[in-house]
Amino acid sequence: MMFENLEQLIKTIRERKNSSPDKSYTNKLLNNKNLSVSKVKEEIGELIESVEKNSNKVHEATDVIYHLMVYLEVNNIKIEDVMTELKKRQK
């Protein structure tokens, strides 16, 4: 049950990807590969900084996960394939 939010996020991202362009931030990222990659880099930097400062870590980690999920979709990397690969590595 804990990962329902993540599954819902992925579902929402995919719905935005397959719908007509709208004013959503997700849709904007999905339609701009350069913006998507720059946001992933920016958010990872912010997470590292927040860990070093011991503040806003959860907020920044949430931003990283969101932007990473969008980045994967932008580049047609299925989270299901990532999960399968993770399972393979559990030896």
C-alpha positions in Angstrom: 0.0 0.0 0.0 2.9 2.3 0.7 3.7 2.6 -3.0 0.2 3.5 -4.2 1.2 7.2 -4.4 4.1 6.2 -6.7 1.9 4.1 -8.9 -0.6 6.9 -9.1 2.2 9.4 -10.0 3.3 7.1 -12.9 -0.3 6.7 -14.1 -0.8 10.5 -14.0 2.5 11.1 -15.9 1.5 8.6 -18.6 -2.0 10.1 -18.9 -0.5 13.5 -19.4 2.0 12.1 -21.9 -0.8 10.6 -24.0 -3.3 13.5 -23.7 -3.3 16.7 -25.7 -1.0 19.4 -24.5 -2.3 21.4 -21.6 -1.0 23.9 -19.1 0.3 21.3 -16.7 3.9 21.4 -15.5 4.1 17.6 -16.1 3.0 18.1 -19.7 5.5 20.8 -20.2 8.3 18.5 -19.0 7.1 15.7 -21.1 7.3 17.8 -24.2 10.7 19.3 -23.6 13.6 16.8 -23.2 16.1 19.5 -22.4 14.0 20.9 -19.6 13.4 17.5 -18.2 17.1 16.6 -18.0 18.0 20.0 -16.6 15.3 19.6 -13.9 16.6 16.1 -12.9 20.1 17.5 -12.6 18.9 20.6 -10.7 16.8 18.6 -8.3 19.5 16.0 -7.5 21.8 18.9 -6.7 19.2 20.4 -4.4 18.7 17.0 -2.7 22.5 16.6 -2.1 22.6 20.2 -0.7 19.6 19.5 1.6 21.2 16.3 3.0 24.4 18.2 3.7 22.5 21.0 5.5 20.1 18.5 7.1 17.0 20.4 6.0 14.1 19.9 3.6 15.4 16.4 2.7 12.0 14.8 2.2 10.8 17.7 0.1 13.8 17.6 -2.1 13.8 13.7 -2.4 10.1 14.0 -3.5 11.1 16.5 -6.2 13.9 14.1 -7.4 11.5 11.1 -7.6 8.9 13.1 -9.5 11.3 14.6 -12.0 13.1 11.2 -12.4 9.7 9.5 -13.1 9.0 12.1 -15.8 12.5 11.8 -17.2 12.1 8.0 -17.6 8.8 8.5 -19.4 10.2 11.2 -21.7 12.9 8.7 -22.7 10.6 5.7 -23.0 12.2 3.9 -20.1 9.5 1.9 -18.4 9.5 1.8 -14.7 8.3 -1.8 -14.9 11.6 -2.7 -16.7 13.5 -0.9 -14.0 11.7 -2.8 -11.3 12.4 -6.1 -13.1 16.0 -5.2 -13.3 16.1 -4.4 -9.5 14.5 -7.8 -8.8 17.2 -9.5 -10.8 19.8 -7.9 -8.7 18.3 -9.2 -5.4 20.7 -12.1 -5.2 
